[in-house]
Amino acid sequence: MFLTFVTMLLFIGEPDMWDAIRNRVRTIKTASYQKLAEGNYERADGSWGHHSTKHMDHAGYQESLKTKTDDELRHIIKDADEASRANPDNLNNGYYQDEMHYALMELKLRGKSYRGS
């Protein structure tokens, strides 16, 4: 608080300095809003990170599973389940859940189960 007061006393009477400060604050705010719009987030230490989630083309993925063998579908289910359980807080868990769901759905449409038959 004291430092802010001293800074204000030093720059009273210098309107160009105040304009420079206002412009710098606007620049910082604009850059921050741009980063947020791009899917970034600000960490507690002030640095920036990026939300790294996988995105799925749901219709395309379901269509691609029609060409897989039963064993390939079972492997997809097992692999996605292991990845999901290994790190429950992973940002990609929704993607892994979708993979398991669609592979199980394809097996069911074929009259098969995850365990065999």
Beta strands, then each sheet from edge to edge (+ up, - down):
strand 1: 40-42
strand 2: 48-50
sheet 1: 1+ 2-
end
